[in-house]
């Protein structure tokens, strides 16, 4: 028997990105390919939380695409889907400020999301 129950993941998100997700304008979430995210799949739910608050927003995972690094991810997914308020170069700098080179070396995940 196969377990088809969608899983709920809880992930922290900075306010500026949380607001874009909650508005439905950010459709690609960028994460490092950490082991605990390796099995994230379409149909799963992500409950984003602003760290230190009770404010949450739930999204449905549409798909997950793996990239070698953040540059390839932005080029493959389109910067406007990741953050419609910043240029590609600004986004790359912002993502790399969050994730140092040793984290980026693990691989990058483009998580396509839609509001639940």
C-alpha positions as CSV (number, residue, x, y, z in Angstrom):
1,X,0.0,0.0,0.0
2,X,1.3,3.4,-0.9
3,X,1.0,6.4,1.4
4,X,-0.6,9.2,-0.7
5,X,-1.1,11.6,2.3
6,X,0.3,15.0,1.4
7,X,2.9,16.2,4.0
8,X,3.0,19.5,5.7
9,X,6.4,21.2,6.0
10,X,7.0,24.2,8.2
11,X,9.6,26.6,6.9
12,X,10.7,30.1,8.1
13,X,10.6,33.0,5.7
14,X,11.7,36.6,5.9
15,X,8.9,39.2,6.0
16,X,9.7,40.7,2.6
17,X,9.4,37.2,0.9
18,X,6.4,36.2,3.1
19,X,4.4,39.2,1.9
20,X,5.1,38.3,-1.7
21,X,4.0,34.7,-1.2
22,X,0.9,35.7,0.7
23,X,0.0,38.1,-2.2
24,X,0.4,35.3,-4.7
25,X,3.1,37.1,-6.6
26,X,6.1,34.9,-5.6
27,X,5.6,31.6,-7.3
28,X,9.1,30.1,-6.9
29,X,10.6,29.6,-3.4
30,X,14.4,29.1,-3.4
31,X,16.0,26.7,-1.0
32,X,19.3,24.9,-0.6
33,X,19.0,21.1,-1.2
34,X,19.2,20.2,2.4
35,X,18.6,16.5,3.2
36,X,15.3,17.3,5.0
37,X,13.9,18.8,1.7
38,X,15.2,16.1,-0.6
39,X,11.8,14.3,-0.7
40,X,9.7,17.5,-1.1
41,X,7.2,16.8,-3.9
42,X,4.2,18.1,-5.8
43,X,1.1,17.9,-3.6
44,X,2.9,18.6,-0.3
45,X,1.9,21.7,1.7
46,X,4.4,24.3,3.0
47,X,3.4,26.4,6.0
48,X,5.6,29.4,5.9
49,X,6.1,31.2,9.2
50,X,7.7,34.5,9.9
51,X,10.3,33.5,12.5
52,X,9.4,34.5,16.0
53,X,5.7,35.2,15.1
54,X,2.5,33.2,14.8
55,X,1.9,34.6,11.3
56,X,1.7,31.8,8.7
57,X,0.8,31.3,5.1
58,X,0.1,27.9,3.5
59,X,1.0,27.0,-0.1
60,X,0.7,23.9,-2.2
61,X,3.8,22.6,-3.9
62,X,3.3,22.4,-7.6
63,X,6.7,21.0,-8.4
64,X,10.3,20.9,-7.4
65,X,13.3,21.4,-9.8
66,X,16.9,21.0,-8.8
67,X,19.7,23.2,-10.1
68,X,23.5,23.2,-9.6
69,X,23.5,26.8,-8.2
70,X,21.5,29.9,-7.7
71,X,22.5,31.5,-11.1
72,X,21.2,28.5,-13.0
73,X,18.0,28.5,-10.9
74,X,17.3,32.2,-11.6
75,X,18.0,31.7,-15.3
76,X,15.8,28.6,-15.5
77,X,12.8,29.8,-13.5
78,X,12.9,33.5,-14.3
79,X,13.7,36.1,-11.7
80,X,10.2,37.6,-11.8
81,X,8.8,34.3,-10.4
82,X,11.3,34.3,-7.5
83,X,10.9,38.0,-6.6
84,X,9.0,40.3,-8.8
85,X,10.3,43.4,-6.9
86,X,14.0,42.9,-7.5
87,X,16.4,42.5,-10.5
88,X,18.2,39.3,-11.2
89,X,21.5,40.6,-9.9
90,X,19.8,42.0,-6.7
91,X,18.2,38.6,-6.1
92,X,21.4,36.7,-6.6
93,X,23.1,39.0,-4.1
94,X,20.2,38.6,-1.6
95,X,20.1,34.8,-1.9
96,X,23.9,34.5,-1.5
97,X,23.7,36.8,1.6
98,X,21.3,34.2,3.1
99,X,23.2,31.1,1.9
100,X,27.0,31.1,1.9
101,X,29.0,29.3,-0.9
102,X,29.3,26.0,1.1
103,X,25.4,25.8,1.3
104,X,25.0,26.7,-2.4
105,X,27.4,23.9,-3.2
106,X,24.7,21.4,-1.9
107,X,22.5,22.4,-4.9
108,X,19.5,24.7,-5.3
109,X,15.8,23.9,-5.3
110,X,13.2,25.8,-7.1
111,X,10.0,25.1,-5.4
112,X,7.0,26.1,-7.5
113,X,4.2,27.1,-5.1
114,X,0.5,28.3,-5.3
115,X,-1.6,29.6,-2.5
116,X,-3.8,26.9,-0.9
